[in-house]
């Protein structure tokens, strides 16, 4: 339609109003600001309008001013694009101006759009004015209300806070922290450019004091609670697929970009300092977002980076059958919208299709943000339901939804993955010094690509609110914060990180709002993490930062700066967001995790497939894990792989560590060390050897351990590694009914373990399992009795003799009995190491073919997986 058919000029009340229709919060027609300006210029040069002041002036072809106290309402601005508009004389001056007032929507006589043009009076101030526009449910286009009214002043007096407002048919309670305000408005022009996928919808976030939270904005207010808000998604009145394909003066981006007017200043006060978040985050694509400060009138370009396909997030989170398809084929990338009321509402994006050209088929999809009412911040997405009819936007395709299910292990399923925002100390590179982080992702041993998909899903468009598992509306909350950061606006663990070196009283808790002064503060933020809160120095990470933090600023909850605070020591360091993937990019099978985020419980298969950046900005990489395999074995082969002192020799390195100065007593289940173990020691479920340096024969004791820290070896001493003999045995057979059922498993007796007869002090080594009630050992020695007698108390894999500081310890890479064709150990590569391999089997009691001892010298362990293959040659001479 022509602009004169949709724009109404009210010369009595000096209003310019879009009176065309809205469909699902979107104006049916849109026009450039230049078209509006040109229409007004053409209209006001007519003889019938010469007595009226002109409404607009133009500073440039894309920057305009609303002058002479002419009024345009927020809904009218939705029908405009291609330029910015600012008012010049709404600020009350004498009896002239425009005032915005908040009213009580619960009042029985709250104003409605039918009251426009009525003269109203303040009950206390006696101020008067004409009602110009009312934002009340349902407002002009049916969306939720802010409960704000705009009045053209007509008296020298100004309306006052909390007074009753009366008029012909109008009575309401005017209330709020700032119940009335007069000042200028600014609508900036936002338009996007850059490479953007056609299926990627653009959305804008702004602090929610404009989105139904408060009536007015920061301005000069100093109350800390004014910042106790969150960014909310602006209800979309634009359609990037069709609105701006032609006619926009800002078509640098071309088709599928957007061009809108956005209110950044109202009644003389900036909304959140003019900060805006503009995002393009469709799951399955590379994300892009842009943060800008639009604090003055003008045109602001949003330069999106590429939002092409993200090959590491290709799955759809949900799946459904469909029936009754008609029109064009259903295809990947199609945007699904309501067929019924409200028609055209965004619902989902198709990520995979089977039978798209048929009447029936199957498709994967993910939900996208709907234009939900703004009366609540709990705007969850509505799942597709069976039997509802959907259309493909901009196409003739329509179909009926069938049975909806989740894709198995798709990114919508958490699989036990959790995110915790708080200070965390981790030694990722295992250099014995902890690094510092503000966020921990517990991967729960899920493969990293699935974890990455889930995290991307949480930060995709539409993840606005809610907490139900496996749903599209999951938040990423900050610990103890009333103002959670929605996933679709999440950018990084914080805006800045700062060191502090002085604490007075109690440090601010993680999750609280802090400022840099008691009153008249110039900086604020929310604490994401704070290290060592009871100490005198640490690191602090802040998000939702407003203003500028500086060296020597105190950090505390407003009002507590005299008694409870920490003091910044140094310049804040800005945390740069990764726009393509907020928690880090995944490329080449490797996750490059963003600054301040660390992973826990990474599966062994992905141990070498990630790195991160600590809060200091240093790249941190876990030690490279390598697999060492001894192959060519059969069950019961005994195989060992030792480090040697000299390459090509059999001089095994037997003094890698020493026993701790305090030693260890017989019966202990842990061995202290006098120095840190090397990183390349097998970390769990392996064998350690202790050399008794006081023994003339260099006797060694061999223990199976479940874990080894830097200074302690914890032995496997479970419930099935101790007991009491139940019948008379012999010098090599121990009988204990049912004690050996789990033989060979962790927390149980296994071949090669040291075993003690604690009744008489003798000891032996376990050779094999005879049955669930009996095992064979080497002959008992060192005690007062050389027979396993009834009622003898025994334990296995405990320290068998007192160990002293002079004793040494070494850790073979492999030192075990095979249960199959190979033995494998995972170690962390430190440096090239020379090894010797040995494999032997000659045990007639176990059965099988005896073989000649195998030995291989000159083996080099380098930064790569290693496989040693034994050669099994039958021993034809040993007696069968």
PyMOL commands that set and color helices and strands:
alter all, ss='L'
color gray80, all
select helices_A, chain A and resi 3-6+33-44+47-49+74-77+113-115+224-227+272-274+448-458+487-489+604-606
alter helices_A, ss='H'
color red, helices_A
select strands_A, chain A and resi 7-10+15-18+22-23+26-27+31-32+56-60+63-66+71-72+80-81+84-87+98-102+119-122+128-135+148-153+164-167+170-173+180-182+186-194+203-207+231-233+259-266+269-270+275-280+288-293+299-304+318-326+335-338+346-354+361-367+389-392+398-406+418-426+435-442+496-504+513-515+523-530+538-547+554-555+565-568+573-574+584-587+590-595+597-600+610-613+619-621+625-631+638-643+657-658+670-672+686-691+700-708+712-715+722-724+733-735+754-757+762-771+774-777+793-796+808-810+814-817+823-828+833-840+854-861+866-869
alter strands_A, ss='S'
color yellow, strands_A
deselect
rebuild
show_as cartoon
